[in-house]
Amino acid sequence: MNVLLINPEFPDTYWSFRHALPFERKRCAFPPLGLLTVSALLPKSWQRRLVDLNVCPLKPSDIEWADVVFVTGMLVQKESVHEVVRQCKAMDKRVVLGGPYVTTTIEDLPEVDHIFLGEAETTLPQFIEDLERGEARRSYQAAERPPLSTTPVADFHLADLKRYSAMSIQYSRGCPFNCEFCDIIEIYGRVPRTKSNQQILAELDALLRLGWRGTVFIVDDNFIGNKKNVRRLLPELAEWQERNGHPFSLLTEASVNLADDDALLSDMRRAGFRRVFLGIETPVEESLKEAQKSQNRGNLLESVKKIQTYGMEVMAGFIVGFDNDPDDIFERQINFIRESAIPLAMVGLLTALPDTQLWRRLKKEGRLLGESSGNNTNCSLNFVPKMDATRLVEGYQSIMRTIYKPSEYYQRVFDSLKRTAQQVSEPTRLNIIGSVAAFIRLTFRLGVLDTERAEFWRFFRQIAAKHHGQFPQSMRLAAMGYHFRKLNDAYGK
């Protein structure tokens, strides 16, 4: 059996980093971990090919080669999902469709042969048995959430590692909290399931054997959701890093209550965590209560600063559009982002995702306008907000224009580097020649061609004088800032 695994294209969003990646000659931030894991669940005798439309085009010859095509997708990829399925069915191929978009959407799905709802560890083996008997069903739905002990090491070798800026692994699924707008707890549940320490180290071993060095993103929606198991993992993870010469710089997502646990922060630092994404959402307490974000308690600015003192750059998500947002919400968000020294602040409009608590409440109140695009940064709303919609969108745009204005952004980068100063250098996949070439491309774009070049050189001089030990990190963040400005130009008009 020849299996073609297709990852549809992501649109140009704040998460795509599409305008930053070319500086280091990369095409995409991360490979499609879900498809690589699905591949590892297939019979070893089957032939596999991966086509990630974010790094290469889908050719008719790829489709022609396949006996069966596996397609996944998130909500934001839905337009590309439909186009991929159309192309494959036009060539009369058997198409299998799964992933978060399929599991949660309320819209009509494309016509495919087989649909997978939920996690595939238990349903995919059943499908393979049915297929061999000629009795494959159209729909397979996981009866329960499987233990992650059944999840194999992903087939990382299928991905062209040179095309990506980071690799991904997954430690846990699920989150113990109950945020109203979140679909993660609907898809994966509120009881976090984790892999064993041995599984995680085996995945890191696999990446090491393939020659990967640099950033590894632990993609959990809340890495510390199961603190008991995380405490057991971190010492072994630190020992693995030390034993192998610290080949990986780790990035993950966590809840803000990470700041309450010094021992956990210390263990994460030793294990090589250099960046963490927090769901801060808003500095307005009434809006946090509305969102049922009980874990975001106390002084959020101090929580951010605490994490930064452990050498971890804080990235964070912010939301405007809550019913309880006050008139000055836009200024309050700007001030919080500025004072927290969070360079990469992912600010979005509140969106109601299918079958979340927010979706159900707004539907009951008659305020839903349709399914979300999956992109909460393109200035579209899928519900009727309490604040005037035009004012909300304009206020959101004012936040983005302000925080990614070069003078504002570079100052946050400088403040962040000052708070996270550490002696440990981060591993990178780029060799000396590659690093120099990336630096030349970056400085030519930002220091020569860009209209804001004066701000870049002012920042450059500051870093050279006071934080030259963090020069690679500063240039990475400069590239990210350029990406955000380009997206603002597109979405802010």
HUMOPE-V590700 format. One line per field, one symbol per residue. ss: DSSP state (H for helix, E for strand, - for the rest). burial: 1 if it has 9 or more other C-alpha atoms within 8 Angstrom, else 0. A space follows every 50 residues. Layout:
ss=???
burial=???
//
This chain:
ss=-EEEEEE----------HHHHHHH---E----HHHHHHHHH-----EEEE EE-------HHHHHH--EEEEE--HHHHHHHHHHHHHHHH---EEEE--H HHHH---------EEEE-----HHHHHHHHHH------EEE------HHH -----HHH--HHHE--EEE--EE----------HHHHH----EE--HHHH HHHHHHHHH----EEEEE--------HHHHHHHHHHHHHHHHH----EEE EEEE-HHHHH-HHHHHHHHHH-EEEEEEEEE---HHHHHH---------H HHHHHHHH----EEEEEEEE--------HHHHHHHHHHHH----EEEEE- ------HHHHHHHH---E--------------E-----HHHHHHHHHHHH HHH--HHHHHHHHHHHHHH------------HHHHHHHHHHHHHHHHHH- --HHHHHHHHHHHHHH-HHHHHHHHHHHHHHHHHHHHHHHH--
burial=01111111110011011111111101111110101111111100010101 11110001000110011111111111110111011101100011111111 11111000000101111111111110110110000100010100000110 10111001000011111110111111110111111111110111101011 11100111000111111111111111000111111111111000011111 11111111100001111110111111111111100011111110010001 10111111111111111111111010001101110111011111111111 11111111110110001100110101101011111000100110111111 11111101111111111011000000100000011011101111111000 0110111010011100100110011011111111111100100
//
